[in-house]
Amino acid sequence: MQYELSEDNKRIRDIVRRVASEKVAPRAGEIDAKAEYPQDMFDLLKDLGLFALPFDEKYGGMNSILSACIAIEEFGRICYNTAYLLVVQWVPFGAILAGGSEDQKDRYLPGLADGSLRGAFSTTETQSGSDVGGITTRAVKVDGGYQITGNKIWCTNSSVADFVVVAARLDGMTGKRAINFFIVHRDSKGFSIGAPENKMGARGIPSCPLFFDNVFVNEDALLGKPGEGFGIVMEAFNISRPIIGARGVGLSQGALDHALSFVKERRAFGEQVVDFQGVRWMLADMHVQIEAARNLVYKAAASADAGLTGKALAMEAAVAKCHASDTAMRVATDAVQLFGAAGISADYPINRYFRDAKVLQIVEGTQQIQRNIISRYLVDGI
């Protein structure tokens, strides 16, 4: 799949780059330091009409994963948390769009698109992070609906969300068909949200544990038909996974931007630090890695936009996510090195790039899981 940025892609890039520089940059450090939800940044994204960007024009979007990747990259270059605000809105949107009934789409998607509703998505449990099949939260069929019991952890955006799309094991089913998704409103009886985790990175968007004590939901809270939701939603996530890789590209580029600016201003041994050959080689290597990651992410996004699905798309998306996240960690590590002692000080922004990069290697499918996906397809064939 070859790609070329369209005029619409370039327009999104230029708009977001300008907004990120003018509006987001002055707030980025404070959001991280205080670990407070950035309502002002949410309102900014809402005013820009970006919450439906990857989805159909019906909801005000551009129906373009590539445009979404570009927006995430440009915001992530300045502020990981502001880019994350888009991602956490897009995940429940994509799940409902893929697996929901027409009534569910009409009820939730317009609000998610215009920012009047906020959602969250929860699969992770204490003993089942990447192992979705190990989920123990249970949903039991009862008169008029389902009763959900269990606990979740690391549910990002849950403390501000109006509802959470929750993965639970439906009694009476086995294998992947047993895992189904339910829309649970925050005011549901028996449903409670714990205190936000004190995270190393991604500190502006809260991640919390969830508790389900015989929570009743109506029959229309189930996404798709019993036994079908898992496959539908997972395919939707394959399509959107290049967006996760785009976070790595943006973070890498931002770290390089800061490092380059810093070494241009510093002097040592009577010379500018940027004139040392060893430093220049480090900068060149950082740029090469970022360009490779960007091209992998854009290629996977263009493939998704062109209609590629199934194992072929999963392979491209895994490669893009894996390489981009590892690039973010390598580039951020080298950037800290170029800052010297200043790099380990919380007074310099490169510190948060380093911490956020580590988060990227763990969330939305760890690097080890991505390598499992890639190697399985290599060995068993696409």
N, C-alpha and C positions, 0 to 999 in steps of 0.2 A: 504494500500500500504506500503510494507516494502522496505527500500532502503539500499543499501550498496555502499560505494564509490568505483568506479572502479579504475583501475590503471591510466586511463586517467584523472579522476577526481583528483586523488592525485597528478598527475604530474602538472596539472593546478594550484592546490593549492600551491605546493612547488615553482613553478616558480614565480607566482604572489606574494607570501609572500616575496620571496627574493628581487624581483624588488621593491616592495613597501617599504621595509626596506632600501634598498640601494639608490634608485633613487627618490622615492616620499617623504619619510619622511623629507629630508632636505628642501623641498619646501612647505610643507603643511601649515605651519604657515604663511608664506609670501603670499601665494595665498589668504588665508582668510583675512589677514590684509589689503592687497592692493585692494581686490575685483577686481582683474584683470584676464581676461581670460587666463588660463594656456596653452598657445600654446605649450610649451615644453612638458607638460604632454600629450597633444593630439598627438604630434609627437612620444612620447614614446609608447603609446598604438597602434598607427599606425604601428610602427616598429615591435611590438610584434604580430601583426596580430589578434588582439582581437575584432575588430569591427563586425565580423560575427559570433562570438563564439556560440550564441544560435541557429544559423540557419543552413541550409543545407550545406553539404560538397561541394555542387556545388559552393558556394560562399566563400569557405575557412573556414567554421565553423565546429563545432563538433555536431551540431544538438542536443544540450543538454542544457535544461534550468537549470539542476542541476549544470553543469560546469559553466554556466553564474552566478549562485547564488554564487558559491564558489569564483569566480573572484571578484565579487562585494563586498563580505564579506571581502576578504583580502585587497583590496584597501581601502574600507570604514573604516577598522580598523585603517588605517594610515591617510587617507585624503578623506573626504566626497566628495570633489569637483572632484578629479580624478576618483573616482567611478562613479560620476554623468556624466562624459564625455561619459562613455559607455552607460549609460541608455538613454541619450538624442539622441544618435545615433541609438540605438536599437528600439526606439518607432516608428519613421517614417519608418524604415526598416520593422518592423513587420506589420505595416499598409499596406504598398505597397505589401509586400509578400502575405498577406492574401486577400486583395481586389483588387489588381492591375491587369491590363491586362498583357499579355506576353510582349507586347511592353514596358509598364511602368516598368516591372521588369527588362527587359534588359537595359533600359535607366538609371535607378537609382540605382538598387541594387549592381552592381559591384563597383560603385563609393563609395557608403556607406560602403561597405565591406572593401575596401582598403584605405579608408580615403581621397580619392581625392574629395569626395563630403560630405557636411555636411547638415543635415536636422533638421527640428523642427516640432512640432506637436501642433496644437492650437485648443482648444475647449472653454476655459474659457472666460466668459464675465462678465461685472460688476454685472449683476443680475443673472448670471447662471454659478456658479462654478461647484459644483457637479451635478446640475440640467441641464444635457445636453439637456433635452427636452425643456428647456427655452431659447435656443439659438435664437437670433433675427437676426444675420447676415444672409443676404438673397442672394440667387443665382437665377437669372432669366435667363431662356433659351432665347437666341438670335441667330441670324444667325451665324452659325459656332462655337458656344460655349455657354459660360455662362458669365453673368456679376454679380460680387460680390460686395455687399455694406454692410458696418457695421464696428464694432470695436471689438477688442479682447484685453485681458489683460493677464499678467503673462505668456507670451509665452517664455519658457525657450530655450535658444540657438539661438533664432531668429536673434540676431544681427550679428552672425557669420555664419548663415546658408545660403546655396545656394538656398534653397527652403523651403516652409512651407506647411505641410499637414493641411488644414483648414476645420473645420466643419462649414457648412452653411445650412440654411433651404431652400430647393428647392421649389420654387413657384409651386402651383398646387397640392401639396401633404400634407397629414395630418399625425399626430402621429409620431412615430419613423421613419417611412419611409421617412418623410420629411427631416430628418437630413442626409446629404450626405457629402462626403469628397472630397476636390479638392486640387490638387497640384499647388501651386502658387509660381512662381519664384520671387526672391527678386527684379529683375529689371523690373517687370511688371508695366506698366503705371498705376498710381493711387494707387499703393501699397506703404505704408511707414511704417517704424519701429521707434517707439519712443525711448526715452532714457531709459537705464536700471534702474530698481528699486534699491533703496538702501536697501538691504535685511538684516535681522537679521542673517540668516544662508544661507548656500549654496551660498556663496558670490562670488565664483570664476566663476560660470556659469551664464551669464546674463539672466534676465527675463524682457521682454519688452512688451509694448502695441503695437498692430498692427492696422493699419487704412486702410480700403478698400473703395476707392472712385470710384465706377463704374469700378472695375478692370475686364478686359476681360481676360478669359482663354479659350483655345481651348476645343473642346469636349473631347479630349483625356486627359484632366486634371482631369476628374471625375474618382474616384476610384470605380470600379464595375459598375453595371447597376443602373440607377436611382431608388432609393428606397431600394436598397439592401446593400449598403456600410456600413451602420451603424451596422447592425447585424453581418456582417462578421468581421469588425474591432474590435467590442467589444468582440467577441469571441477570437480573437487573443490576445487582452489585458488580458483576463482571463488566457490564457495560460502563458503569460509572467509575470503576477502579482506577483508570488513568488519572482521575482527579486527585486521588491520594498521592500518586507519583508527582503531580504538579506541585504539591506542597514542598516536596524535596527539592525540586528545581528552584522554586522561589526562595526557599531558605538558603540554598547554596549560593545563589546569585547575590542575595543580600549580604551574606558573610564575606564573599569576595569583594563586594563594593566597599564594605567597611575596612577590610584589611588593606585594600589598595590605597584608600584615602589615608589610612594611618601611616603606612610606610613611606608615602610621599612626603609626609610632614615631619617625619623623625630623622634625626641625624645621629650618627655614631662613628667614632674614629675619624672625624673630620669629613665624612661623606653622608649623603642622603642614604638612608637604609634601602630605598628602592633601587639604588644603583648597584647593590651587591648582586653578583651573578646568582648566588644560591637563592636569594630572595626572589629574583626574577624567574628562576626555574620553578619555584614553588607556585608563583602566581600563574605561570603558563600551564602547569599541571592542573591547577584548580579550574582554570578556564576550559581546558580540554575535557575534563570530567563533566563539567556542567553542560557543555555543548552536546556531549554524548547522551546525557540524561534527558536533556530537553528534546532531542530528536526522537528518543525512544518513547517518551511520553506523548509527544505530538502524533507520532505514527500510530500508537495504540488508540489515541482519541479519534484520529481520522478513520481508523478501521471501524471503531464503534459507530461513528456517524455514517459510515458507508454500509452498515448493516451486518458486519461480521458478528457472529454469535458463537456460543458453545465453546468447545475445547480450544479452538484456534484463537478466539478472543481471550480466553482465560490465560493462555500461554503468553500472549503479547502483553496483557495487563500485568501479569506476575513479573515478567522481565522488567517492565517499565517501573513498577513500584519498587522492586528489589534494588535495581541499579540507582534509581533516583534517591531512595532513602539512604543507601550506603554512601552515595556521593555527598549527601547533605552532612553526614557524620564526618567523612574524610575532609571535606572542605572546611567545615566549622572547626575541626581539630587543628588543621593547618593555619586557619585564620587566628585562632587563639595563640598559636605558637608565634606568629608574626607580630602579635601585640605584645609579646614578652610578658613581663610582670603585670602589665595593665590588663592582659587577657584574662587573668584570674580574679580581677576585681569586678564586683557587681556595679561599679560606677561606669563601666564601659558596656555598650550594647552588645558586643560580641559574646559576652557571657551568656545572654539569653538565647542567642542563636545556637550555641553549643548545647545548652540544655534542651531546647526544643528539638534539635536534630536527633538526640537520643530517643525522644518520645516517638519519632517517626519510624524508627526501626522496630518498634514494638506494636503500635496500634494498627488497626485495620488489617490484621494478618501479619504476624511477625516475619522477619527476614527468613527465618528457618522454614516457616510455612510456605513462603513464596518459592524457596528453593526446592521444597518437596513437590510443589506443583510443577515446576519447570522440569525437574529430573524425572518425574513420573511420565510426563508427556514425551520426554526424550527417549526413555526406555521403552515405554508401551506404545508410543506413536500417538499422533494427534487424532 
